[in-house]
Amino acid sequence: MSYGVDYIEMQSRIADFVGKILGGAKPTDIPVEQPTELAVNLTTAKAIGVEIPLSLQLRADKVIE
């Protein structure tokens, strides 16, 4: 399992922020966001003998089988 960045989503959010700043918004008025996604690699977990609960698999943004 890992938390990582979804680069495609991050690029979209950056474009939104730039648009707001160019539109006259102050950078200090724009909230800070931390883009993350949860990825679970079931193949690796099985190889090392770790069982990932189904509830955690359902919460993950990306499940690698």
C-alpha positions in Angstrom: 0.0 0.0 0.0 1.1 3.5 -0.6 -0.1 7.0 -0.9 1.0 8.8 -4.0 0.1 11.6 -6.4 -2.3 11.3 -9.3 -0.3 13.4 -11.7 -3.1 13.9 -14.2 -5.4 15.2 -11.5 -2.7 17.4 -10.1 -2.1 19.0 -13.5 -5.8 19.8 -13.7 -5.9 21.3 -10.3 -2.8 23.4 -11.0 -4.5 24.8 -14.1 -7.5 25.8 -12.0 -5.2 27.6 -9.5 -3.4 29.5 -12.3 -6.8 30.5 -13.8 -8.0 31.8 -10.4 -4.8 33.8 -9.9 -4.9 35.2 -13.4 -8.5 36.1 -12.8 -7.6 38.3 -9.8 -7.7 36.0 -6.8 -5.0 36.4 -4.3 -2.8 33.3 -3.9 -3.3 33.5 -0.1 -7.0 33.1 -0.5 -6.7 29.8 -2.4 -6.8 26.8 0.0 -3.9 24.4 0.1 -4.7 21.0 -1.2 -2.6 17.8 -0.9 -3.3 15.5 -3.8 -3.0 11.9 -2.8 -4.4 8.6 -3.9 -4.3 5.3 -2.1 -2.9 2.3 -4.1 -3.0 -1.3 -3.0 -0.9 -3.9 -4.7 -2.6 -7.3 -4.0 0.0 -9.3 -6.0 2.8 -8.0 -3.8 0.8 -8.4 -0.6 0.0 -12.0 -1.5 3.7 -12.7 -2.3 4.8 -11.5 1.2 1.9 -13.2 3.0 -0.1 -10.1 3.9 -3.9 -10.2 3.6 -5.5 -6.8 2.7 -9.0 -6.6 4.1 -11.8 -6.1 1.6 -12.9 -2.9 3.3 -9.5 -1.3 2.7 -9.5 -2.6 -0.9 -12.8 -0.8 -1.5 -11.5 2.5 -0.1 -8.4 2.4 -2.3 -8.3 4.6 -5.4 -6.2 2.0 -7.3 -6.1 -1.7 -6.7 -3.3 -3.6 -8.6 -4.1 -7.4 -9.0 
